Amino acid sequence: MSRQDIASARRIVIKLGTGVVTHPGAGLALGRLSSLVEGVADLHRQGREVIVVSSGAVGMGQRVLGMARRPDSLGLRQACAAVGQGHLIALYTQLFGQLGVKAAQVLLTQEDLGDRDRALCVRTTLVRLLELGVVPILNENDSVSVRELIEYRRGQGEGAPALEFGDNDGLSARVAAAIDADLLVILTDVDGLYTANPSKDPTARRIAELREIDEEALARTLGTSAGGTGGMTSKLEAARLASRVGIGVLITSGHLPGALVAALAGEDRGTYIPPALRKSAHRRQLVTGAARGAVVVNDGAIAALHARKASLLPIGIVRVEGDFARGDVVEVRDGSGRVHGRGLVNYSAEECRRLAGRHSSEIAAVLGFYGYDTVITRDHLALTEV
């Protein structure tokens, strides 16, 4: 993806940091937030799918509780998050509602995206919300999670744990990877990465494109923002994660009026980190991951999968091969044995055998529970060319 391709990105994750959502001292930046919501609504009306990852719950709770400064103790920060999150989503719902756009709240922890089954559930929920024309508003569930609230410390390289990320930066990158986003936009209080600290060096120049996030780039970014737990180092670490799984990243200002819409129209704003890979991690897993078994389907199902881009329903299954669990990669074959694609199954091999040839409306009666109306949803299916 080049700078010009940003304008054509369809599925976009936009991360709003604490320094964007609040003023110094934790006062809510209502005018700025209203302007950004208008920008997201404009993108939504263009037919683009937008997910917002928003910080600010702690700052909002601090404001509601009348605290003069950000609390130092973890317990108080979690309490502020619990109070502030409801007020924050209420504000988003009101602002988007005034523009005719529906919003939904999704609270996550890093563990939700680290566990395969939970990550699939998160992906399914977010994709369904997007299909319904809803803008999901995500935040780390700070009232029960300590990862974002512990002061950011730089990780120890590629294998470092999720704790190295702060202020929802890592969460936004993992969400972008989970839903195969085309672009991750990280909005902050400066217009991208500079050759030096622009507040201290008047000769500092904005870096329009950063081809590689190396130690030299990270060394330019030491320090944290006033209200959040991240800082530019955290943003670059998150950008490196997203880039490595094939997602372009734009770090730009959330303070400049109209900057978001201008940047997503292809204007030269912020710092762009192009994807290191062209194929998404999710699709790569489907194509190259070890298949645990196969579902053999009838000709009608094959036609629906290819021609209508449909999901695989239980009524199309003729036979099940192998022993696999929910969330495993399986092959989709026709009666002759030809492989037409691979996907992540919503039901185990034994459950698929019991559902074979049945209507989706019979799932609860057959299994005693109801999970999904599809065996493989379209978003978890990679077909071969025909």
C-alpha positions in Angstrom: 0.0 0.0 0.0 1.3 3.4 -1.0 0.3 6.8 0.3 -2.2 7.1 -2.5 -3.7 3.7 -1.6 -4.6 5.0 1.9 -7.6 6.8 0.2 -8.9 3.4 -1.0 -8.5 1.6 2.4 -11.9 0.1 3.2 -11.6 -1.4 6.7 -9.9 1.0 9.0 -9.0 0.9 12.7 -8.6 4.4 14.3 -7.0 4.7 17.7 -7.6 7.8 19.8 -5.1 8.2 22.6 -5.6 9.9 25.9 -3.8 13.0 24.7 -6.5 13.3 21.9 -9.6 12.5 23.9 -8.7 14.7 26.9 -6.9 18.0 27.7 -3.9 18.1 30.0 -5.3 17.6 33.5 -7.8 15.1 32.2 -10.5 17.6 31.1 -12.5 16.1 28.2 -11.6 17.7 24.9 -15.2 17.8 23.8 -14.8 20.1 20.7 -11.9 18.0 19.4 -13.7 14.7 20.0 -16.9 16.0 18.3 -14.8 17.0 15.3 -13.2 13.5 15.1 -16.6 11.8 15.4 -17.8 13.9 12.5 -14.7 12.7 10.5 -15.4 9.1 11.4 -19.1 9.6 10.4 -17.9 11.0 7.0 -15.8 7.9 6.4 -18.8 5.8 7.4 -21.0 7.5 4.9 -18.4 6.9 2.2 -19.0 3.1 2.8 -15.8 2.5 4.7 -15.8 0.3 7.7 -14.4 2.0 10.8 -13.6 0.7 14.2 -12.6 3.2 16.9 -10.2 2.2 19.7 -10.6 4.9 22.3 -8.6 5.7 25.4 -9.9 8.2 28.0 -12.0 6.1 30.5 -9.6 6.8 33.3 -9.5 10.5 32.5 -13.2 10.7 32.2 -13.7 8.9 35.5 -11.2 11.2 37.2 -13.2 14.2 35.9 -16.6 12.7 37.1 -15.1 11.9 40.5 -13.7 15.4 40.9 -10.0 14.3 41.2 -7.6 17.1 40.6 -4.9 14.8 39.1 -4.4 11.4 37.7 -4.3 8.9 40.6 -1.1 7.0 41.2 -2.5 3.8 42.6 -3.6 1.0 40.3 -6.8 0.5 42.4 -7.9 4.1 42.0 -7.1 4.1 38.3 -9.3 1.0 37.9 -12.0 2.6 39.8 -11.8 5.7 37.6 -12.0 3.5 34.6 -15.1 1.7 35.9 -16.8 5.1 36.5 -15.5 6.8 33.3 -16.2 4.0 30.8 -20.0 4.4 31.0 -19.8 8.1 30.6 -17.4 7.8 27.7 -19.5 5.4 25.7 -22.6 7.5 26.5 -20.8 10.5 25.0 -19.8 8.6 21.8 -23.3 7.2 21.4 -24.8 10.7 21.7 -22.2 12.3 19.3 -22.6 9.6 16.6 -26.4 9.4 17.1 -26.6 13.1 16.3 -25.0 12.3 12.9 -27.3 9.3 12.3 -24.7 6.7 13.0 -25.1 3.8 15.5 -22.2 3.0 17.9 -21.5 -0.1 20.0 -19.3 -0.6 23.0 -16.8 -3.5 23.1 -14.5 -3.9 26.1 -11.5 -6.2 25.7 -8.4 -7.4 27.4 -5.2 -8.4 25.7 -5.9 -12.0 26.6 -9.1 -11.9 24.5 -7.0 -11.5 21.4 -4.3 -14.0 22.6 -6.7 -16.9 23.0 -7.7 -18.5 19.7 -11.4 -19.2 20.5 -11.9 -15.8 22.1 -10.2 -14.0 19.3 -12.5 -15.7 16.8 -15.5 -14.6 18.8 -14.1 -11.0 18.9 -13.6 -11.1 15.2 -17.1 -12.4 14.5 -18.7 -9.8 16.7 -16.8 -6.9 15.1 -17.5 -8.1 11.6 -21.2 -8.5 12.3 -21.3 -5.0 13.8 -19.7 -3.6 10.7 -22.1 -5.5 8.5 -25.0 -3.9 10.4 -23.6 -0.4 9.8 -22.5 0.1 13.4 -19.2 1.8 14.5 -17.7 -0.3 17.3 -16.0 1.7 20.0 -13.3 -0.4 21.7 -11.3 0.1 24.8 -9.2 -2.1 27.1 -11.3 -3.2 30.0 -9.2 -1.3 32.5 -11.4 -2.0 35.5 -10.3 -5.7 35.4 -7.1 -5.5 33.3 -3.8 -4.0 34.5 -1.8 -4.1 31.3 -2.7 -0.6 30.1 -2.6 0.9 33.5 0.9 -0.2 34.5 3.4 2.5 33.4 4.8 1.7 30.0 8.2 0.1 29.8 9.9 -0.7 26.6 9.9 -4.4 25.8 12.8 -6.6 25.1 12.4 -7.0 21.3 10.2 -9.2 19.1 9.4 -11.8 21.7 8.4 -9.3 24.4 4.9 -9.8 26.1 1.9 -7.7 25.5 2.7 -5.7 28.6 5.2 -3.6 26.5 2.3 -1.7 24.9 0.5 1.2 26.6 -2.5 3.4 26.1 -4.4 1.0 23.8 -1.7 1.1 21.1 -1.0 -2.6 21.2 -4.7 -3.4 21.5 -5.4 -1.4 18.3 -2.7 -3.3 16.4 -4.0 -6.6 17.5 -7.6 -5.7 16.7 -6.5 -4.6 13.2 -4.7 -7.9 12.7 -7.7 -9.9 14.0 -10.2 -8.3 11.6 -7.8 -8.1 8.5 -7.9 -4.3 8.5 -6.5 -2.4 5.5 -5.2 0.4 7.6 -4.4 1.3 11.2 -4.6 5.0 12.1 -3.0 6.1 15.4 -4.0 9.6 16.3 -1.8 11.4 18.7 -0.9 15.0 19.8 1.9 15.4 17.2 1.7 15.1 13.4 3.8 11.9 13.2 7.4 11.0 13.8 10.1 13.6 13.6 13.9 13.5 13.1 14.1 15.0 16.6 11.8 16.2 19.4 10.0 19.1 17.7 9.2 20.8 21.0 12.9 21.1 21.7 14.5 21.3 18.3 13.1 23.8 15.8 15.0 22.1 12.9 13.2 18.8 13.5 11.5 17.5 10.3 8.5 15.3 10.0 9.3 11.9 8.5 6.6 11.3 5.9 7.3 7.6 5.4 9.1 5.1 7.5 10.0 2.0 5.6 11.5 0.1 8.6 11.0 0.5 12.3 14.5 -0.2 13.6 16.3 0.6 16.8 17.3 4.0 15.5 13.7 5.0 14.9 12.7 3.8 18.3 15.6 5.7 19.9 14.0 9.0 18.6 10.8 8.4 20.5 11.8 7.9 24.2 9.4 9.6 26.6 5.7 9.3 27.3 2.7 11.5 26.8 1.3 13.5 29.7 -2.1 11.9 30.1 -1.6 8.4 28.8 0.6 5.4 29.3 2.0 5.1 25.8 4.1 7.7 24.0 5.6 7.5 20.5 7.7 4.4 21.3 4.6 2.5 22.1 3.0 3.7 18.9 5.9 2.5 16.8 6.0 -0.9 18.5 2.3 -1.3 17.7 3.0 -0.1 14.1 5.7 -2.7 13.8 3.4 -5.4 14.9 0.7 -4.3 12.4 3.1 -3.8 9.5 4.5 -7.3 10.0 1.1 -8.9 9.4 0.4 -6.8 6.3 -1.4 -3.7 7.6 -0.3 -0.2 6.7 -0.1 2.3 9.6 -0.5 6.0 9.7 0.5 8.0 12.8 -0.9 11.5 12.6 -2.4 14.3 14.6 -5.7 14.1 16.3 -5.5 17.8 17.3 -5.5 19.5 13.9 -9.0 20.1 12.6 -9.8 18.0 9.5 -6.5 16.2 9.6 -8.1 12.7 9.9 -10.3 13.2 6.8 -7.5 14.8 4.9 -5.0 12.1 5.7 -7.5 9.4 4.6 -8.2 11.2 1.4 -4.5 10.7 0.5 -3.0 14.0 1.6 0.6 14.0 2.9 -0.1 14.0 6.7 1.7 12.3 9.5 4.1 9.4 9.2 3.1 6.4 7.1 4.6 2.9 7.8 3.8 0.7 4.8 3.0 -3.0 5.4 6.0 -5.4 5.4 3.8 -8.1 4.0 1.0 -8.0 1.4 -1.1 -10.8 2.7 -2.9 -10.6 6.0 -1.9 -12.8 8.9 -5.4 -14.2 9.1 -5.6 -15.3 5.5 -2.0 -16.6 5.7 -3.0 -18.8 8.6 -5.9 -20.2 6.6 -3.8 -20.8 3.5 -0.7 -22.2 5.1 -1.8 -23.5 8.5 -2.0 -27.3 9.1 -5.4 -28.6 8.3 -6.9 -30.8 11.0 -9.5 -32.4 8.8 -12.0 -31.7 6.0 -15.7 -31.1 5.3 -17.0 -32.6 2.1 -19.8 -30.5 0.7 -22.3 -30.9 -2.1 -22.4 -29.1 -5.5 -24.9 -26.5 -4.3 -22.7 -25.5 -1.4 -19.7 -25.3 -3.8 -21.6 -23.0 -6.1 -22.8 -20.8 -3.3 -19.3 -20.4 -1.9 -17.7 -19.4 -5.2 -20.5 -17.5 -6.9 -22.3 -15.8 -4.0 -19.3 -15.5 -1.6 -21.6 -17.3 1.0 -20.7 -18.9 4.3 -20.8 -22.7 4.6 -24.1 -23.9 6.1 -24.5 -27.3 7.7 -27.1 -28.3 5.1 -24.3 -28.3 2.5 -22.1 -30.8 4.3 -22.1 -34.4 3.0 -19.3 -35.9 5.0 -16.7 -35.0 7.7 -13.2 -36.3 7.7 -10.6 -36.2 10.5 -10.9 -35.2 14.1 -10.8 -31.4 14.7 -11.9 -28.9 17.4 -13.7 -25.7 17.1 -11.5 -23.0 15.6 -9.2 -25.5 13.8 -8.3 -25.0 10.1 -10.1 -27.6 7.9 -10.2 -28.1 4.1 -13.4 -27.7 2.1 -13.7 -30.4 -0.5 -16.2 -31.5 -3.1 -17.3 -35.1 -3.7 -14.3 -35.9 -6.0 -11.8 -34.9 -3.3 -10.9 -31.5 -4.9 -9.9 -28.9 -2.3 -11.9 -25.6 -2.8 -10.5 -23.8 0.1 -9.8 -23.7 3.8 -11.5 -22.2 6.8 -11.8 -22.0 10.6 -14.7 -24.2 11.8 -17.3 -23.0 14.3 -18.0 -26.6 15.4 -15.9 -29.7 16.2 -15.7 -32.7 13.9 -18.2 -34.7 15.9 -20.6 -31.7 16.0 -20.3 -31.3 12.3 -21.1 -34.9 11.7 -24.3 -34.5 13.6 -25.2 -31.3 11.8 -24.4 -32.6 8.3 -27.4 -32.1 5.9 -29.4 -30.2 8.6 -30.9 -26.7 8.4 -29.3 -24.0 10.6 -32.7 -23.7 12.4 -32.1 -27.3 13.7 -28.7 -26.7 15.3 -30.0 -26.1 18.9 -32.2 -29.2 18.7 -29.4 -31.4 17.4 -26.5 -30.2 19.6 -28.4 -29.0 22.6 -26.9 -25.5 22.2 -26.7 -22.8 19.6 -23.4 -21.2 18.7 -23.4 -20.1 15.0 -25.8 -20.6 12.1 -22.8 -21.4 9.9 -20.1 -24.1 10.0 -17.6 -21.7 8.5 -18.4 -18.0 8.2 -17.3 -16.2 5.1 -14.8 -14.1 7.1 -13.0 -17.2 8.1 -12.9 -18.9 4.7 -10.1 -18.6 2.0 -11.2 -20.1 -1.3 -8.9 -21.3 -4.1 -9.2 -19.9 -7.5 -11.6 -21.6 -9.9 
